């Protein structure tokens, strides 16, 4: 009995991890073209450098890679502080960084939902999730307006900004927090965001 229960728990944990990997793989832009181009460029540059280093190690006075000899002649006699050298090196560095950043996997499209089936993956849009949480805050008696911010590139949690006409709000902030938590329990996002509440008094 105990052994079967442990096996079930282990299998459920494995299925949950597989479901998370599937959701990330399905909802993250792959940028395959940029990644392939970046890998090809790095491989070509590395191959050319390896050929040149091998030729130099063998004592060959000839540059086997086309164009390297002309480049070496142009750079010969120039110092690192030469304005043209600084301009070219800076441009190449910026271009390389931009190229590599473009090849990195993109931001997840939406918020993945929790699940234990490794064959299925679901997600909800960030704007839809914010609207749903704001709607949950509005279900609290005495709340007139509610807006939800967050789930961006920098802010991983959400902040509920609500307004009430009650001069003495008492435990309204706690009630809003509980309502939003209950809505998150129903939606079940894969990575549950932290919830903050900002309550202000609204005049009539």
C-alpha positions as CSV (number, residue, x, y, z in Angstrom):
1,X,0.0,0.0,0.0
2,X,2.7,2.5,1.0
3,X,4.9,1.5,-1.9
4,X,2.1,2.0,-4.4
5,X,1.4,5.4,-2.9
6,X,5.0,6.4,-3.2
7,X,5.1,5.3,-6.8
8,X,2.0,7.3,-7.6
9,X,3.5,10.4,-6.0
10,X,6.7,10.0,-7.9
11,X,4.8,9.4,-11.2
12,X,2.7,12.5,-10.6
13,X,5.7,14.7,-9.9
14,X,7.4,13.4,-13.1
15,X,4.2,14.1,-15.1
16,X,4.1,17.6,-13.6
17,X,7.7,18.3,-14.6
18,X,7.1,17.0,-18.1
19,X,3.9,19.1,-18.4
20,X,5.9,22.2,-17.4
21,X,8.6,21.5,-20.0
22,X,5.9,21.0,-22.7
23,X,4.2,24.3,-21.8
24,X,7.5,26.2,-21.9
25,X,8.4,24.6,-25.2
26,X,5.0,25.3,-26.8
27,X,4.5,28.9,-25.7
28,X,8.0,30.2,-26.0
29,X,9.0,31.6,-29.5
30,X,11.9,29.5,-30.8
31,X,13.4,32.0,-33.3
32,X,14.8,29.1,-35.2
33,X,16.0,31.2,-38.2
34,X,17.9,33.7,-36.0
35,X,19.4,30.9,-33.9
36,X,20.5,28.9,-36.9
37,X,22.1,32.0,-38.5
38,X,23.9,32.8,-35.3
39,X,25.2,29.2,-34.9
40,X,26.3,29.2,-38.6
41,X,28.1,32.5,-38.2
42,X,29.9,31.4,-35.0
43,X,30.8,28.1,-36.6
44,X,32.2,29.9,-39.7
45,X,34.2,32.4,-37.6
46,X,35.5,29.6,-35.3
47,X,36.5,27.4,-38.3
48,X,38.4,30.3,-40.0
49,X,40.2,31.1,-36.8
50,X,41.1,27.5,-36.3
51,X,42.5,27.2,-39.8
52,X,44.6,30.4,-39.4
53,X,46.0,29.2,-36.1
54,X,46.9,25.8,-37.5
55,X,48.6,27.4,-40.4
56,X,50.6,29.7,-38.1
57,X,51.5,26.8,-35.9
58,X,52.9,24.9,-38.9
59,X,55.0,27.9,-39.8
60,X,53.2,28.7,-43.1
61,X,53.6,32.2,-44.3
62,X,50.4,32.0,-46.4
63,X,46.9,32.8,-45.1
64,X,44.7,29.9,-46.2
65,X,41.4,31.7,-45.5
66,X,40.5,34.2,-48.4
67,X,40.5,37.8,-47.3
68,X,42.5,37.4,-44.2
69,X,45.8,38.5,-45.8
70,X,44.3,41.7,-47.0
71,X,42.7,42.3,-43.6
72,X,46.1,41.6,-41.9
73,X,47.8,44.1,-44.2
74,X,45.3,46.7,-43.5
75,X,45.6,46.3,-39.8
76,X,49.3,46.2,-39.7
77,X,50.8,49.4,-38.4
78,X,47.5,50.5,-36.7
79,X,47.2,50.7,-32.9
80,X,44.3,49.7,-30.7
81,X,43.5,53.4,-30.1
82,X,43.2,54.2,-33.8
83,X,39.7,55.8,-34.3
84,X,38.9,53.5,-37.2
85,X,39.8,50.4,-35.2
86,X,37.7,51.5,-32.3
87,X,34.8,52.2,-34.7
88,X,34.9,48.8,-36.3
89,X,35.4,46.9,-33.1
90,X,32.6,48.7,-31.5
91,X,30.3,48.1,-34.4
92,X,31.1,44.4,-34.6
93,X,30.5,44.1,-30.8
94,X,27.1,45.8,-30.9
95,X,26.1,43.8,-34.0
96,X,27.2,40.5,-32.4
97,X,25.3,41.2,-29.1
98,X,22.2,42.2,-31.0
99,X,22.5,39.1,-33.2
100,X,22.9,36.8,-30.2
101,X,20.0,38.4,-28.3
102,X,17.8,38.0,-31.4
103,X,18.7,34.3,-31.4
104,X,17.8,33.7,-27.7
105,X,14.4,32.1,-27.0
106,X,11.6,34.7,-26.7
107,X,9.3,35.6,-23.9
108,X,6.5,33.1,-23.2
109,X,3.3,33.9,-25.0
110,X,0.9,34.1,-22.1
111,X,1.0,32.6,-18.7
112,X,1.2,28.7,-18.7
113,X,-1.4,26.9,-16.7
114,X,-0.5,24.1,-14.2
115,X,-1.2,20.6,-15.2
116,X,-0.1,17.0,-14.6
117,X,-0.8,15.6,-18.1
118,X,2.5,15.7,-20.1
119,X,0.5,15.5,-23.4
120,X,-1.4,18.7,-22.9
121,X,-0.4,22.3,-22.3
122,X,-2.6,25.4,-21.7
123,X,-2.0,29.1,-21.2
124,X,-3.9,32.3,-20.5
125,X,-3.0,35.7,-21.9
126,X,-1.4,38.2,-19.5
127,X,-4.1,40.9,-20.2
128,X,-6.9,38.3,-19.7
129,X,-5.3,37.2,-16.4
130,X,-5.1,40.8,-15.2
131,X,-8.7,41.5,-16.1
132,X,-9.8,38.3,-14.3
133,X,-8.0,39.3,-11.1
134,X,-9.4,42.9,-11.3
135,X,-12.9,41.4,-11.7
136,X,-12.2,39.3,-8.6
137,X,-11.2,42.4,-6.6
138,X,-14.4,44.1,-7.7
139,X,-16.5,41.3,-6.1
140,X,-15.5,42.6,-2.6
141,X,-18.2,44.8,-1.2
142,X,-17.2,48.4,-1.0
143,X,-14.7,48.3,-3.9
144,X,-15.5,50.8,-6.6
145,X,-12.7,50.4,-9.0
146,X,-9.8,48.0,-9.4
147,X,-6.8,47.7,-11.7
148,X,-4.1,45.1,-11.8
149,X,-0.6,45.7,-12.9
150,X,2.4,43.4,-13.3
151,X,3.3,40.2,-15.1
152,X,5.8,42.1,-17.2
153,X,9.4,41.6,-18.1
154,X,10.5,43.1,-14.7
155,X,7.6,42.7,-12.4
156,X,6.7,39.0,-11.9
157,X,4.0,39.6,-9.3
158,X,0.8,41.5,-9.5
159,X,-0.3,44.7,-7.8
160,X,-4.1,45.3,-7.3
161,X,-4.8,49.0,-7.1
162,X,-8.4,49.4,-5.7
163,X,-10.5,52.4,-4.6
164,X,-13.3,52.5,-2.0
165,X,-15.6,55.2,-0.7
166,X,-15.3,53.8,2.8
167,X,-13.4,56.2,5.1
168,X,-12.5,53.4,7.4
169,X,-11.7,50.4,5.1
170,X,-11.0,48.1,8.0
171,X,-9.9,44.7,6.5
172,X,-10.7,45.5,2.9
173,X,-7.1,45.0,1.8
174,X,-7.2,41.5,3.3
175,X,-10.5,40.7,1.6
176,X,-9.2,41.8,-1.8
177,X,-6.1,39.7,-1.3
178,X,-8.3,36.7,-0.4
179,X,-10.5,37.2,-3.4
180,X,-7.6,37.5,-5.8
181,X,-6.0,34.4,-4.2
182,X,-9.2,32.5,-4.7
183,X,-9.4,33.5,-8.4
184,X,-5.7,32.3,-8.8
185,X,-6.7,29.0,-7.2
186,X,-9.3,28.6,-9.9
187,X,-7.1,29.6,-12.8
188,X,-4.1,27.6,-11.5
189,X,-1.1,29.4,-13.2
190,X,2.0,27.3,-13.4
191,X,4.0,30.0,-11.6
192,X,1.8,31.6,-9.1
193,X,2.5,35.4,-8.9
194,X,2.9,37.3,-5.7
195,X,-0.1,39.5,-4.9
196,X,0.1,43.0,-3.5
197,X,-2.8,45.3,-2.7
198,X,-2.9,49.1,-2.8
199,X,-6.1,50.6,-1.4
200,X,-7.0,54.2,-1.6
201,X,-10.0,56.3,-0.5
202,X,-12.2,57.6,-3.3
203,X,-14.2,60.8,-2.7
204,X,-17.8,61.0,-3.9
